Amino acid sequence: RISMGSRREAVIIGAGKMGRGFCAEILASAGCHLTFVDSDEKRVERLRNSGGYTIYKARRTYFETVSIESFDALPLSAEGELSDLIARRGVLVMLAVPFQQLESVASLLSVCIARKAMETPDEPLDILLCINQMEAKRQLTKFFENMLGGTALEYMHTHVGIVETVAICMCPELPDSLAERDPLGVLTNGYPEMPMDATAFRGRPPHSERIRLTYNLSAEAHRKMYTFNTAYASIAYLSSPKHYVWATEAMKDPDIHRSVIEALHESSIGLCGEYGFTPEEMEEWNKRILAVIDNPLLGDTINRLGSDTPRKVGPQDRLVGAALLCLKYGGKPDTLARVIAYAYRYPASDDPRTRLFMRFIESEGIETALERYSRLALRNQLHRQIREIYESLGDPV
């Protein structure tokens, strides 16, 4: 049980599953009192009236539970109250919002930054990012630079730490039996730690055995993206012709299981070359990743894992980025190329971005689609390899 008293304040903007789950547990373990901020005012009201909720950590054969209690909650529209809170000394801010909401959150935080620049110009402010996009820090910085000026902009550059983190955590839908017991409850994979960029803090970093400060966040972030996310994407896209519903069901398929292992091996070649991991380190890491993923209590669906396909075939994302890095260091990304080809054949789902993506491929062809979405030139070796595999496949069924 984690109960927060009058200790360091932490504001979590985004009270969805990741915010209430992994982020809340990490910051609570550092002795912080939490305030959730969310655009869903009904969710905010439920949090205020709840008295607490449960995080269910899937441990393959049982759920380990953690209770989060004694927190506050504010609607995103309560700009004055949020500004008052962030104006306090030593407050941490954690962003756990979709990348698409970053600009609106930046607008709100710009007001808080301008106030701190005026009232407490020597007081630092650290903003932790729990956003599953490599370019989140760059984009947030750009938003601040466009929204701030004068002393507020100078304060942002000198006293605001934008701290990237790595969340090797997944929060699938809570089973009905648990949701009935605790509607605010969250299911997670129970990953034990969150790496944070030690070099980016302007103030005092939070301290917890579950927080690992690293001086090479890029290596940690890319290792996570090109293994954890790569494995899930491989399961999703290779499963689609076989009509599996659940990820754990697909992992029982010997061909898919073997392909996931091969994709992780190909990713490891690039990660070793680029970031200095040893093959032995990567072998042990990949075993841990497979153990986290192949967990029957998570109940993750192929449909969810395959959603937002155009983002997942992006040039620096989990598939193309890993394949290009593998090629750079002399590897042959045969399995990764096959997964990408299947992603470009992924059946249109209830995800609107994937439907638009599929319509573009149908109207413009695979060559143009690879150039547009994966930024692979026609002459590129990976472009040719993916195209050949794609053209050998039948239409989605």
N, C-alpha and C positions, 0 to 999 in steps of 0.2 A: 504494500500500500504506500502510495506517495501522496503526502499531504503537505501543502505549501503554506508556510506562515508568512510573516512580514519580513521577507528577505529580498534578495535582488529581484527587480521586476523584469519580466520578459513578456513582450507583446508578440503573439503569433497571429499574423495577418493571413487568414485562410483557415477556417475551422472545418475543412473537409476531412476526409479520412487520414491523409498524410499529416495534416496539422494537428488533429486530435490524437493521432496515433504516434508515429515515430517522433515527430518534433516535440510533442508534449512530453513524452517519456524522457527524451534526451535532456531537455531543459529542466524538467522537474528533478531529474537525477542530479543536476548541478545545483539544486537548492533554490531554484527560482520560483517566485510566485507568478502564475500565468494569467494573462488576460487574452482571451481569444477575440479577434476582430473578424467579422464576416459580413458579406453583402446580403446573405440570406437572413432576413430579420426573424423569420420563424425559427431558424436554427439557433440564433442568438437567444431568443426567448426560451427555447427548450433548454439550452445550456444554463441559463440563469436560474431556471426553476428545478434543475435536475438534482443539485447537491453533489453530483459526481457521475462518473461513468467508468466503464471497464475496457481495458485493452486486452484482447485475447491474442496471445502469441502462440502460433501453431507449432507444436513440437512433435509432429508426425503422428503420435499416438494419443496426445492429450493437449489441452489448452492451458498454458500458463497464464495466469491473470494478474493484471496490475490495475489498481484503482487510482484514478486521477480525481482529486478532490480540492475543494477550497480555492477555486479559480473564479475569475470574473469574465464577463463577456460584453462586448460592445458591437453595435451595428457599424458598418463602414461609414454610414452617413453621420455618425456622431463625431464630426471632425474636431470640435472644440475639446471634448473629453479625451480624444486620442492625442491631440496636441499637448494637453496638460500632462498626460501620462508620459509621453515620450520626452517631455521637458525635464523630467526628474533625473537626478544624477544616477549614472550607472545602468540605465535601462538598456536591455538588449531587444532588438527587433528581429524576428524570424519571418521570412516570406515563404509561405507554402501555398502559392496560388498558381494556376495555369499560366504558362508563358504569355498567352494572349491577354491576360489581365494586368500585365506588368506596367503598361503605360498609365492606366488609371490609378494603380497603387503608387506609382512614382509621383503622380500629381498630388496625391494626398500627403505623401512623405515630404515632398518639396516644401509644403507649408510648415511642417514640423522642423525641417532643416533650417529654413529661414528664421524661424523663431529662436532656435538654439543659437544660431549665429549671432543674433541680436542680444539675447538674454544671458547665455552662458558660452561665450566664444572660446573658452579654453576647455570646455567639457566635450570629450569625444562621444561619438555615437557609432555603434557597430550594427550593421544590418546583415544578418545571416541569410544566405540564399539556399532554400531547399526546393529548387526548380529543375526539372529534368530536361534542361537544354544547355548545351555547352556555351552558348553565347549570351546567357542571361546576365552575367556581370557586365559585359560590354554594352548590352542594350540598356540596362538600368542606368549605367553611367552616362550614356548618351542622352537618355531622357532627362536626367538631372541637369546636364549641361545645357540642354535646350530650355529648361524650365526655370533655372536659377540665374542670377546675375549678381555682380558686385561682390559685397562681402559674403553673401550667402553662398555664392559659387566658390569663392576662395575657401570658406569654411568647409564646404563639401570636399574639396580636393585635399585639404590638410587634416581634417578632423573626423571625417566620415569613413569608416571602414566598410567596404562591401566585401563580405567574407563568403567565398564559395565553400560549399560542403558537398559531401558525397553520401547519398542515401541509397544504400543497397537494400532497400526495403520495398515491399509490395503490400498493398492493402486491398485485397479483393472484397467482394460483397460479404457482409456478415451473414452466416446461415440464418434462416428464418427462426429456428429454435432459440438462437442467441439474441437475435434482434427483438423478438417478442419480450425477452427478459430485460433487455437494455437497449432501447431504440437508438441511443447515442453511442453504443459500443462500437469498437473498431477491431477488425481482424488484421493482424500483421504476420509477416514471416518471422518476426522475432530476431532480426539481425542485431547483433549485440553492440555495434559501435557506429559512430558517425565521424569520419575524418573531417577536419576543418582546416582551412588555410591559415597557418600560424603567422604568415607574413603580412596578412591583410588587416589584422586587428589594429585599431587605433586606441582602444581601451583595454581593459583587463578581460582576457578570454574566460568563458565559463569553465569551471573545473569539475570533472566527473570522470570516473573510470570508463564511462561509455563515450567519452569524447577523446578523439585522438588527434592532436595537433600535428600537422605535417608541413614540411617545408617544400614539398613538391606536389602540390594539389593537382597539377595537370596530369601527372603520372597516375595518381589515384583515380581521378575522374575518367580518364581514358580507359584505364583497366576495368573500371566498373562498366562503362558504356560498351566496351568491346568484348566483354565476357557475359556479365549478368543480362544486359539488354540484348546482346547478340543471341544468347541461348534462347531467350523467350521468343524473339522474333523468328528464329529458326524453327522452333516448335510450331508457331502459329502458321507460317507460310508453307512449310512442308506438310502440315496436317490438313490443309484446306481441301485437297482432292480426295482425302480419305474420310472427310465428314466427321472427324472427331469433335466432340463438344468440350471436353476438359483437357487441360494441359497434362495432368498426371496420366490420363487415359492414353494420350498420344505418346508419352514417354515410355509406355509399355511396348510400343511398336519397335521391334529391333532395328528397323531401317532408320526411323527417326532418331532413336536413342544414339545410334552410331553416328549419324550425321551431325547431331548436336556436339558430340565429343570431337568430331573432325573439325567443325567450325571453330570450336574453342581452341583447338591446336593451331589452326591457321592464324587466328587472332593473336595467339601467344607469340608467334614468330615476329610479328610486327612490334608487339609490346616489348619484347626482350630487346630488339634492336633499337627502338626509339627511346625507351626509358630505363634500360639497364637492368630489368628484372632478369633473374637467371631462369633457365628452363626448369630447374627443380622448384623454384618458387612458384612459377606459373602452373606447374603440374599440381602442386598442393592447393593452390588457389582455385584452380578449375574443379578440383574434387569438392571443395567447400561450396562453390557456386552450384554444382550439380545437386549436392545434398539439400541446399536451400530451395532449389527449384522443384525438385521431385518430392513434393510434400503433399500427401493426399488430403490433409486437412485444410489446405489453402483454397481448394475448389475454384481455381482460376479457369476462365473460359478462353477457348481459342478466339472467339469473336472479340473479346476485349483486347487480347494480346496482339491481334492483327489490325486493330483500329488505327486510324490516322496513318495509313500506309505511305502517303507521299512524304511525310516527315521522316519516316523510318527508312526510306531509301535515299535520304538526303546525302550530300557529298561528304559530310563529316560525321554522319550518324552511325548507328550500330552495325550496319551491314557494309555499305560502300566504304565508309571510313576505315573499318577493320580490314577489308579486302585490299584497299590501296596501300595500307601500312604493311600488310603481309607482302605484297609485291615489291615494295620499296626495299625490303630486306631479304629478297631472294626467294620468298616462299611462293607457293602456287595455291591461290585461294579458290580451288575447284568447288569445294562445298559451299563457300560463301557466295560464289557466283551463281550456283544453283539455287540457293535460298533467295537471292535477289531476283532471279528470273521468275521464281514462283510468286514472289511479292508482286511483280508486275502482272501476274495472272490471277491475283487474289480476287475472288468473287466479290462483286459489289455487296456491301453489307448494309446495316442500318446506319452506318457512319457516313454523313454527307460528304466529307472531304475525300473519303475513299471512293465514293460513287463518282465524284467529279474527276478524280484521278483516272478511274477506269474509262470514263467517257472520253477523256483526252487521248488515252492510248488507242481506243477504238477509232477515233477520228483522225489522229495524226500519225499513228504508227509507233512501233517500239523504238526506232532510231531517234526520232524527235523527242520522245518521252524520256529516254535515257539522258539526252542532252539537257533537257529542261529540268527534270527532277533530281537527277543524280550528278549533273554537271560533268558528264563523261563525254568527251569529244568522240566523234565517229572513229577517228584513227586510234583511240586509246585501246590498249590490249584488253582491259576489263570490259569495256563497251562491247568489243567483238565477242568476247567469251559469253557474256550475259545474253547478248542477242542470239547467238547460236543455240544456246540452251532454251531460251524463250521460244524460238521458232520451232524447236523440236517437240515442244509440249502441245497437247491438245487444248482446246478451249476449256475454261472453267466449267465444271458441272455442279 
